[in-house]
């Protein structure tokens, strides 16, 4: 519908038995990602010390109201 050609991957398709932050790292490595972008709340449970070869970036929208402009269909 949106004509987006980005390949999709289920996390269950990634060959890892890790959990938590290590699972995120394994998925990033499997996809050859160089950066993991997370929301501010994720910093409360992510083990930042595991991000050695993958950059961890926190994204905080610069908006007064996160719901402004969202249309529910």
Secondary structure, DSSP 8 states (H G I E B T S, - for coil): ----------GGGS-----HHHHHHHHHHHTT-SEEEEEGGGGGTS-GGG-SSSEEEEE----S-TTTT----
